[in-house]
Every structure is written in structure tokens, then in C-alpha cells.
Amino acid sequence: MTLTTPPLALYVHFPWCVRKCPYCDFNSYALRGELAEEQYVEALLRDLECQAPQLAGRALISVFLGGGTPSLFSPAAIARVLAGARGYVACDTELEITLEANPGTIERGRFAEYRDAGVTRVSLGAQSFESARLEALGRIHSPEDTCRAAAELHAAGLDNFNLDLMYGLPGQEVRNALADIERAIALAPAHISHYELTLESGTLFGAMPPSDLPADETVAEMLGACQARLAKAGFAQYEVSAYARAGRVARHNVNYWTFGDYVGIGAGAHGKLTIASEGRIVRTAQPREPRRYLTAMTAAAQALAPPSQPITPHELPFEFMLNALRLTSGFEPHLFETRTGLSWSAVATRINELSRRGLVSCEAGLWRTTPLGAKFLNDLLVCFLPDAPRGAPATTPKPLSTLA
């Protein structure tokens, strides 16, 4: 099969937060002292300059400014990063530029400045609209902060914004989760991300889980009730944890889920690039710790592009399915073949076995998970791991853990 070059996105990582949340396993660090804004922006630009040669002839379809808390950086700093991106890489005429923001780190009126810097979309980390729930999660903002931030987004003309919400929180009941959905809908976002709290290793919650987490049955009831309410309000579910109004799906995230390419800059940023002319796909990663990253980008006589690691043909089925099976719309076998360079026969036996077990189905040429498969998606994916026997069924089911 012929490997083709997919769309290209840019991910920019900003590693600092005011406080590290106890559930967060992202590469983020509590800010100690003054923010090294100027130094870090210079490092980001040098990082992109080093990687730009391998992006020749390609155009960005989206930019995602993630973290950490990118909104700790000034609009002027964000503008410099975006200007650098446009200078080093060609950009689509309808470039989507998303800024992650914590409602507690935005000053009134600043969103208009981020818009002027080039931001077209904002993702607000609301998480909940209950003060007790926010306190349990270690969040620094209040429900009122989120409401004010949403009002400022509308005033700035940035109505294409997302609200992150979590469910399955300590002490939460179904009625609380539904109340959060109602509060979110009332703020008129274009998109809502709704994901379950998971206890990740290496986090405070992973080491010391809260004692009052709701039972699995209650969490499942929360999800069902919230899905129904979101659908009634006009938010269509297009991915495991993503709901959008018509025409407002996250272009950047859809590129991930369809196994598109992305270049990553910043501390700990990862990239995935297809080199179609050589028939291979590689991953890149920068040093995780901010000081090591800054040293790598600024201390050397000449900064280098991050080392690349090829994704082997044995790994590609899992890498592709890990993303594509999250989409509710499904995918065509042709997409698998052109994005991996493998024949559909490489996964056909496993797909057919999962279909026989009622975990995936094919309709109008599109393969997707069934409701049962979506419920046990993590286990379904196990059979695509490189060391899994061909045709191996999913392991003993356990509840789905969504990706943040």
C-alpha cells in the first residue's frame, strides 16, 4: 500500500501552571518565581526553526497552544510564537489556532488581546461549576471566574470556545453532573469536552485516591444522562469525550484522531511525522523538564531538531486504532491503508473477531465501535498491541478511561 502525506498540525507546549492539580499527569510544573517568558519564547522559535526543514512543502491546518497554562503568557508572547510559525511553515487560509486557558489566570478584557494576537479558538478548563468539586480537584478558579471568562470570550468575538468538564468527581452525584452540564450549556460554548476523572499513576490522586469517589454504576449513569442532555441541546458527540455544535468540531483534535501529522515544540512536546517518500513514520520528543529544554535550545552553539524514532509496522495498527476508534463517525479501511502504508489485511482478522463479538461494526463502509465497544474501548484496543495474537478478543472488560 502507498503511504500518503496527511494534514499537518502544530502543537506548542507551555509547561507552567500556578498550581499542579492532584489528578494531572500532563507535563506541567508549578510556577516558582518569575515566568521566563522571553527566554521560553526564544526557545520555542529556535525549536521550530530547527524542525522547519523537514516540513518544507507542507502547510499547517491548525495550531494548539497547550500546557500547562498557556494563558500565563502575555498576548504579545503568543503573537510572537504565532508569527514565528507563519514565518517558518506555510499555513492554511483557514488556520485554526486554539489557546488553552485556565479561568483563574485570565484578567478581564485579555481575550480581545489574544484574539488580536491570532487566536481563533479557546479551550477553558472549567472542570465543574461547584465550588466544593473545584476545591477537591485543586483548581484555583471559581465557578464565577468561568462565567466571567465565557462572557469575555463572547464580547471579544471568540464564540468558538470549548468548555472542559469532568465527571465521576469526589462526592459527585448524577444530579451534580447534570447541573454542571446545564451551567455549561447556559454559557453558549461551541464545544464541550466531557471526560471522566481517572486516577493516573504518578499523580497525587493516583497515590492517594479520594475516599468519596462515586461507584462505577453511578459514573455510568452520569455519562448516560449527560450525553442525553448534550444531544438535546444540539451538541453532537463526534468522539469519546467531545461534543460540538454543527460546524464546530475541533479541527486540531480531529487531525490527531484520524492519524494526521503534528510537529511538537516546547518542553516535553511530541511530534509525529510521515515521510512518504521514504515510506516511514517517525515520532519526536523534546526534553520534558523546562530547564533541560531551555538549555538544549539556548546553550548549544547550534540547536538541533529532536531525535526521531520510527514507528514500526508492528506498532502501526495499535497507533492508528488508538485514535480512529474514538471517533463516532468511524473510518474507512482506505484511511488506515494510506495513513499507515499497511494493507487492511494486517488488521482484518482482528477487526472481524471484534465484529463477531459485537464490539465494532461496519455500516456504509465505515468501521466504528458499537455502544458495547465504546464502553470497553481500552480493552478492545488491547488486541491491536504488537504482542497480541492475531484475532485475540478483548480482555476482561473494565470501564472505559477517556483520554484528557
C-alpha positions as CSV (number, residue, x, y, z in Angstrom):
1,M,0.0,0.0,0.0
2,T,1.1,3.6,-0.7
3,L,1.8,5.8,2.3
4,T,0.5,9.3,1.7
5,T,1.2,12.6,3.5
6,P,-1.6,13.5,5.9
7,P,-2.6,17.0,7.1
8,L,-0.1,18.7,9.4
9,A,-0.7,20.5,12.8
10,L,1.5,22.3,15.2
11,Y,1.4,21.7,19.0
12,V,3.1,24.2,21.3
13,H,3.7,23.2,24.9
14,F,3.8,25.7,27.7
15,P,4.8,23.8,30.8
16,W,3.9,26.0,33.8
17,C,0.8,26.3,35.9
18,V,0.0,28.4,39.0
19,R,-0.6,25.1,40.9
20,K,-0.2,21.4,39.9
21,C,-3.6,19.7,40.1
22,P,-3.7,16.4,42.0
23,Y,-5.2,14.4,39.1
24,C,-3.0,15.9,36.3
25,D,-0.4,13.6,34.7
26,F,0.5,16.1,31.9
27,N,4.0,17.5,31.7
28,S,3.3,20.6,33.8
29,Y,5.1,22.3,36.7
30,A,4.0,24.7,39.4
31,L,5.5,28.1,38.6
32,R,8.2,29.1,41.1
33,G,9.2,32.7,40.9
34,E,9.0,34.9,37.7
35,L,7.8,33.4,34.4
36,A,10.7,33.0,32.0
37,E,8.5,34.3,29.2
38,E,11.1,35.9,26.9
39,Q,13.6,33.1,27.2
40,Y,11.0,30.4,26.6
41,V,9.5,32.1,23.6
42,E,13.0,32.4,22.1
43,A,13.5,28.7,22.7
44,L,10.2,27.9,21.0
45,L,11.1,29.8,18.0
46,R,14.5,28.2,17.8
47,D,12.9,24.8,18.2
48,L,10.5,25.5,15.3
49,E,13.4,26.8,13.1
50,C,15.3,23.6,13.7
51,Q,12.3,21.4,12.7
52,A,11.2,23.6,9.8
53,P,13.3,22.0,7.0
54,Q,11.5,18.6,7.3
55,L,8.2,20.5,6.9
56,A,9.1,22.0,3.5
57,G,6.2,21.9,1.1
58,R,3.6,21.3,3.8
59,A,1.0,23.7,5.3
60,L,-0.3,23.8,8.9
61,I,-4.1,23.3,9.2
62,S,-4.1,24.1,13.0
63,V,-2.1,25.3,15.9
64,F,-2.8,24.2,19.5
65,L,-1.2,26.2,22.4
66,G,-1.4,23.7,25.3
67,G,0.1,23.1,28.7
68,G,0.4,23.7,31.4
69,T,-1.3,27.0,31.3
70,P,-0.5,28.9,28.1
71,S,-2.7,31.9,29.2
72,L,0.1,32.7,31.8
73,F,1.9,34.0,28.8
74,S,1.1,37.5,27.6
75,P,-0.8,38.1,24.3
76,A,2.4,39.7,23.0
77,A,4.3,36.5,23.6
78,I,1.6,34.4,22.0
79,A,1.7,36.8,19.0
80,R,5.5,36.2,18.6
81,V,5.1,32.5,18.6
82,L,2.3,32.6,16.0
83,A,4.2,35.0,13.8
84,G,7.2,32.6,14.0
85,A,5.0,29.7,13.0
86,R,3.8,31.6,10.0
87,G,7.3,32.6,9.1
88,Y,8.8,29.1,9.2
89,V,5.9,27.0,7.9
90,A,3.2,27.6,5.3
91,C,-0.3,27.9,6.8
92,D,-3.8,27.1,5.6
93,T,-6.0,30.0,4.8
94,E,-8.5,28.8,7.5
95,L,-5.9,28.1,10.2
96,E,-7.5,27.1,13.5
97,I,-5.5,28.4,16.5
98,T,-6.6,27.2,19.9
99,L,-5.4,28.6,23.2
100,E,-5.9,26.6,26.4
101,A,-6.8,28.9,29.3
102,N,-7.5,28.5,33.0
103,P,-10.4,30.8,34.1
104,G,-8.3,31.7,37.1
105,T,-5.4,33.1,35.1
106,I,-7.2,35.5,32.8
107,E,-7.5,39.1,33.5
108,R,-10.7,40.9,32.5
109,G,-10.5,42.0,28.9
110,R,-7.4,40.0,27.9
111,F,-9.2,37.7,25.5
112,A,-9.6,40.5,23.0
113,E,-5.8,40.8,23.0
114,Y,-5.3,37.1,22.4
115,R,-7.8,37.4,19.5
116,D,-5.7,40.2,18.1
117,A,-2.6,38.0,18.5
118,G,-4.2,35.5,16.2
119,V,-6.1,33.1,18.4
120,T,-9.3,31.9,16.8
121,R,-10.5,29.3,19.4
122,V,-10.2,29.0,23.2
123,S,-10.5,26.0,25.5
124,L,-11.5,26.8,29.0
125,G,-10.7,24.4,31.8
126,A,-13.9,24.8,33.7
127,Q,-14.0,21.2,35.1
128,S,-17.0,21.8,37.3
129,F,-19.4,24.6,38.4
130,E,-19.5,23.5,42.0
131,S,-17.1,25.2,44.4
132,A,-16.7,22.0,46.5
133,R,-15.9,20.0,43.5
134,L,-13.3,22.5,42.3
135,E,-11.7,22.6,45.7
136,A,-11.4,18.8,45.7
137,L,-9.7,19.0,42.3
138,G,-7.2,21.5,43.5
139,R,-8.4,24.1,41.0
140,I,-7.6,27.8,41.6
141,H,-10.7,29.3,39.9
142,S,-14.3,29.7,41.0
143,P,-17.5,29.0,39.0
144,E,-17.9,32.8,38.7
145,D,-14.5,33.0,37.1
146,T,-15.6,30.6,34.4
147,C,-18.8,32.6,33.8
148,R,-16.8,35.9,33.5
149,A,-14.3,34.3,31.2
150,A,-17.1,33.0,28.9
151,A,-18.7,36.4,28.9
152,E,-15.4,38.0,27.9
153,L,-15.0,35.4,25.1
154,H,-18.3,36.4,23.6
155,A,-17.6,40.1,24.0
156,A,-14.2,39.5,22.2
157,G,-16.0,37.7,19.3
158,L,-14.4,34.4,20.3
159,D,-17.6,32.5,20.4
160,N,-15.8,29.3,19.1
161,F,-14.8,28.2,22.5
162,N,-14.7,24.9,24.4
163,L,-15.5,24.1,28.0
164,D,-13.7,21.2,29.6
165,L,-15.9,19.4,32.2
166,M,-15.2,16.4,34.3
167,Y,-17.5,13.8,35.8
168,G,-17.0,11.0,38.3
169,L,-15.6,13.6,40.8
170,P,-15.2,13.1,44.6
171,G,-18.6,13.4,46.3
172,Q,-20.4,13.9,42.9
173,E,-23.9,12.5,42.2
174,V,-25.8,12.3,39.0
175,R,-27.7,15.4,39.7
176,N,-24.5,17.3,40.3
177,A,-23.0,16.2,37.0
178,L,-26.2,17.2,35.1
179,A,-26.2,20.6,36.9
180,D,-22.6,21.2,35.6
181,I,-23.9,20.4,32.0
182,E,-26.8,22.8,32.4
183,R,-24.4,25.6,33.6
184,A,-22.1,24.9,30.7
185,I,-24.9,25.0,28.1
186,A,-26.1,28.3,29.5
187,L,-22.7,29.9,28.7
188,A,-23.3,29.1,25.0
189,P,-20.0,27.4,24.1
190,A,-19.4,25.9,20.6
191,H,-17.9,22.8,22.0
192,I,-17.9,20.8,25.3
193,S,-15.3,18.2,26.3
194,H,-16.8,15.9,28.9
195,Y,-14.4,13.3,30.4
196,E,-14.2,11.0,33.4
197,L,-11.8,11.7,36.2
198,T,-9.1,9.0,36.1
199,L,-6.6,8.1,38.7
200,E,-3.3,8.2,36.8
201,S,0.0,6.8,38.2
202,G,2.5,9.4,39.2
203,T,-0.2,11.8,40.4
204,L,-1.3,12.7,43.9
205,F,-4.7,11.2,43.3
206,G,-3.0,8.0,41.9
207,A,-1.0,7.6,45.1
208,M,-3.8,8.7,47.5
209,P,-7.2,8.3,45.8
210,P,-10.1,10.4,47.3
211,S,-12.3,8.3,49.6
212,D,-15.6,9.5,48.2
213,L,-15.4,8.7,44.5
214,P,-18.7,7.6,43.1
215,A,-19.3,3.9,42.3
216,D,-18.8,2.7,38.7
217,E,-22.6,2.3,38.3
218,T,-23.2,5.9,39.3
219,V,-20.4,7.1,36.9
220,A,-22.0,5.2,34.1
221,E,-25.4,6.7,34.9
222,M,-23.8,10.2,35.0
223,L,-22.4,9.7,31.5
224,G,-25.7,8.5,30.0
225,A,-27.7,11.3,31.5
226,C,-25.2,13.9,30.4
227,Q,-24.9,12.5,26.9
228,A,-28.7,12.7,26.5
229,R,-28.8,16.3,27.8
230,L,-26.0,17.4,25.5
231,A,-27.7,15.9,22.5
232,K,-31.0,17.6,23.3
233,A,-29.1,20.9,23.5
234,G,-27.6,20.4,20.0
235,F,-24.2,19.1,20.9
236,A,-23.4,16.1,18.7
237,Q,-20.9,13.6,20.1
238,Y,-18.2,13.1,17.5
239,E,-15.6,11.4,19.7
240,V,-15.5,9.6,23.0
241,S,-15.4,12.8,25.1
242,A,-16.1,15.6,22.6
243,Y,-19.4,17.2,21.7
244,A,-19.8,20.1,19.3
245,R,-22.4,22.3,17.7
246,A,-22.8,22.0,13.9
247,G,-19.6,23.0,12.2
248,R,-17.6,23.5,15.4
249,V,-15.6,20.3,15.8
250,A,-12.0,20.8,16.9
251,R,-10.0,20.7,13.7
252,H,-6.8,20.1,15.6
253,N,-8.1,17.2,17.6
254,V,-9.8,15.5,14.6
255,N,-6.4,15.5,12.9
256,Y,-5.0,13.5,15.8
257,W,-7.9,11.1,15.8
258,T,-7.5,10.4,12.0
259,F,-3.8,9.8,12.5
260,G,-2.7,13.0,10.9
261,D,0.8,14.5,11.4
262,Y,1.8,17.1,14.0
263,V,5.1,18.8,14.9
264,G,5.6,19.5,18.6
265,I,7.7,22.3,20.1
266,G,8.3,23.1,23.7
267,A,9.3,21.2,26.8
268,G,8.2,17.6,26.5
269,A,6.4,18.2,23.2
270,H,5.9,15.1,21.0
271,G,5.6,15.1,17.2
272,K,4.5,12.5,14.6
273,L,5.6,13.0,11.0
274,T,5.1,11.0,7.9
275,I,8.0,10.8,5.4
276,A,6.0,9.4,2.5
277,S,8.9,9.5,0.1
278,E,10.8,7.1,2.4
279,G,7.8,5.0,3.3
280,R,8.2,5.6,7.1
281,I,6.5,7.4,10.0
282,V,8.6,8.8,12.9
283,R,8.0,10.2,16.3
284,T,9.9,13.0,18.0
285,A,10.2,14.2,21.6
286,Q,11.8,17.1,23.3
287,P,13.3,17.1,26.9
288,R,10.5,17.1,29.4
289,E,11.9,19.3,32.2
290,P,11.8,23.0,31.2
291,R,15.3,23.8,32.4
292,R,16.7,21.0,30.3
293,Y,14.7,22.1,27.3
294,L,15.8,25.7,27.6
295,T,19.4,24.6,27.9
296,A,19.1,22.4,24.8
297,M,17.6,25.3,22.8
298,T,19.8,28.1,24.0
299,A,23.1,26.9,25.4
300,A,24.4,24.9,22.4
301,A,26.2,26.6,19.6
302,Q,23.6,25.3,17.3
303,A,20.3,23.8,18.5
304,L,19.3,20.6,16.8
305,A,16.0,19.1,15.8
306,P,14.8,16.5,18.3
307,P,15.8,12.9,17.6
308,S,13.3,10.8,15.7
309,Q,12.2,7.2,16.4
310,P,10.5,5.2,13.7
311,I,7.1,3.7,14.3
312,T,7.5,0.0,13.2
313,P,4.9,-1.7,11.1
314,H,4.0,-3.9,14.1
315,E,3.2,-0.8,16.1
316,L,1.1,1.0,13.5
317,P,-2.2,-0.9,13.9
318,F,-2.4,0.0,17.6
319,E,-1.2,3.6,17.0
320,F,-3.9,4.1,14.3
321,M,-6.8,2.3,16.2
322,L,-5.9,4.1,19.5
323,N,-7.1,7.3,17.7
324,A,-9.5,6.3,15.0
325,L,-11.8,4.1,17.1
326,R,-12.5,7.1,19.3
327,L,-14.5,8.7,16.5
328,T,-18.2,8.1,16.5
329,S,-18.4,8.6,12.7
330,G,-16.0,5.7,12.1
331,F,-13.3,5.4,9.4
332,E,-12.8,3.7,6.0
333,P,-10.2,0.9,5.5
334,H,-8.7,3.2,2.9
335,L,-7.8,5.7,5.6
336,F,-6.0,3.0,7.5
337,E,-4.0,2.0,4.4
338,T,-3.0,5.5,3.3
339,R,-2.1,6.7,6.8
340,T,-0.1,3.6,7.8
341,G,1.1,2.3,4.5
342,L,-0.2,-1.2,5.5
343,S,-2.8,-3.4,3.8
344,W,-6.2,-3.7,5.5
345,S,-5.4,-7.4,5.8
346,A,-2.9,-6.5,8.6
347,V,-5.9,-5.9,10.9
348,A,-8.8,-7.7,9.1
349,T,-8.7,-10.8,11.3
350,R,-8.7,-8.8,14.5
351,I,-11.4,-6.5,13.3
352,N,-13.6,-9.4,12.1
353,E,-13.2,-11.1,15.5
354,L,-14.2,-7.9,17.3
355,S,-17.2,-7.6,15.0
356,R,-18.3,-11.1,15.8
357,R,-18.2,-10.2,19.5
358,G,-20.3,-7.1,18.9
359,L,-17.6,-4.6,19.8
360,V,-17.2,-3.0,16.3
361,S,-19.4,-2.8,13.3
362,C,-19.3,-1.7,9.7
363,E,-22.0,0.5,8.1
364,A,-21.8,2.1,4.7
365,G,-18.1,1.1,4.5
366,L,-17.2,2.8,7.9
367,W,-15.9,0.9,10.8
368,R,-16.7,2.1,14.3
369,T,-17.1,0.9,17.8
370,T,-20.6,-0.3,18.9
371,P,-22.0,1.1,22.2
372,L,-20.7,-2.0,23.9
373,G,-17.3,-1.5,22.3
374,A,-17.2,2.2,23.3
375,K,-17.9,1.2,26.9
376,F,-14.9,-1.1,26.9
377,L,-12.7,0.7,24.4
378,N,-9.5,0.3,26.4
379,D,-9.8,-3.4,26.4
380,L,-10.9,-3.6,22.8
381,L,-7.6,-1.8,21.8
382,V,-5.5,-4.4,23.6
383,C,-5.8,-6.8,20.7
384,F,-4.1,-4.3,18.4
385,L,-0.9,-4.2,20.5
386,P,2.2,-5.6,18.8
387,D,2.5,-8.6,21.1
388,A,-1.3,-9.5,20.9
389,P,-2.1,-12.7,19.0
390,R,-3.9,-12.2,15.7
391,G,-7.6,-12.4,16.3
392,A,-7.3,-12.1,20.0
393,P,-10.5,-10.9,21.6
394,A,-10.6,-8.1,24.1
395,T,-9.6,-9.0,27.6
396,T,-11.8,-9.0,30.7
397,P,-13.9,-5.8,30.3
398,K,-13.4,-2.8,32.7
399,P,-14.8,0.7,32.4
400,L,-13.5,3.0,29.7
401,S,-10.9,5.5,30.8
402,T,-11.1,8.5,28.5
403,L,-8.1,10.5,27.4
404,A,-7.8,14.1,28.6
